[in-house]
Amino acid sequence: MPGIDECLLAAMVLPGARGASLVDWTSGLALGTVGDSPNGDHEATAAETAELARMAAEQRAFSTDGLPVEDVIITAPSGYHLLRYVETAFDSSVFLHLWLDREDGNLALARLRLRSLAEQLVLG
């Protein structure tokens, strides 16, 4: 079972991966980062994506039948941002953020791979 660093490195193997991080959406802190950051600052990116992740997770409009949000996908002209929530034994307030190049990335493959990585990730 992979830890944070191994998980992020596995995400970077995906075609078109430009950067990945594990973020605590309660505090906005990056617990680990690898690769590039969209704005050149991993900590600022973590804080900004944490706001989005927190908003999506806390809104009843996004949960169906009381089930939690699984992931958030943002498309931009140059790439995709995929936020995958990670279930944990404590408070489940972390998510994986993967930044993909739009031309080389495969969003469907990335979503499946992040789901698998989130299920295997060991925090502690």
N, C-alpha and C positions, 0 to 999 in steps of 0.2 A: 504494500500500500504506500503510495507516494506521499511525501511531505510537500510543503509549499514550493520549494525550489524545483523539485522533480516534476511537480504538476505544471508549473509555469514553463519549464523547458519542453515538456511534452506538448504543450499548446503551441509553442513556437515552431514545431515541426510541421504544422498545418500549412498548406500552400497559401501564400499571400500574407502570412502572419507578420505583423510589423512590431507588435508589442503586446505584452500580457501583464496582468497584475491581479493580486488578490487583495480585496479592499474590505475593510470593516465599514459598513454603511451607517453605523451609529456615530462613529467618531470621524469618519472621512479619511482615516489613515490607511496608507498602503502597507500591507503586511509582507508584501514581496512584489518585486517588479523584475521584468526582463525585457530586453529589446528597447525600442523607441517609445516615445510618448507623443501623442498628437500635437501637444503644444510645447514640447521640449522640457516639460517639468512633471515628473511622475507624481509628486505630491499634490500639485495643483489639479492634475487630471483625476487623481483619486478622490479629492474633495468634491470636484464637480460631478463625477459619475456617481458618487455616494448620494448626492442630493436627488438625482434622478432615480436611483435604485430605491431609496427610502420612500420617495413619493409613490412609485408604482406599487411597492409592497404594502403600503399602508392604506391604499384606496380600495374601498369595497367594490367600486365599479370594475376593477380589474380582476377580481376573483370570482370564479363561477362556482356556485354551490359550496362556498366556503373554502374552496381549495386555493392554496397559495399560488402566487405568480411564479412561474418557472424561470423565465428569462425575458429580457428586454432587448429588442433589436433596433438600432438606429442606423439609418442609411444616410450617407453623405455623398457628394459628388465623387470624392476620391477614395471612399472606403466605407467599411461597415464597423459598427461597434456592437459587440455582443456581450451582454451582462447576464451571467448565469448564477442564480442564487445557489448557495451551498447549504445543505442541511447539516446542522451540527448537534452534538449532544448538549450544548449549552444553549445559547439564545438565537442561533441561526441568523446572525446579522452580518454575514460575509457573502461576497460574491466574487466570481471570476470575471475579469474584464479582458476581452480579446479585441484587439484592433487589427482589422484585415484590410489589405489593399483591395480595392474594388475590382481591378482588372485581373489579378491573379488569385484572389480568394474565392473559396467555395463556401458560401454561407450555410448551406444545408449540411455539408460535411462538418463544418466548424461547430454548428449547433449540436450535432450528435456527439462529436468528440468532447466538447465541453461538458455535456451531460454526464458522459462516462467519467471524465476526470473529476467532476464535482462529487460523484458517488464514491470514488476511490480515495479522495483526498483525506489525509489524516492530519488533524489539527490537534495540537496539545503540547 
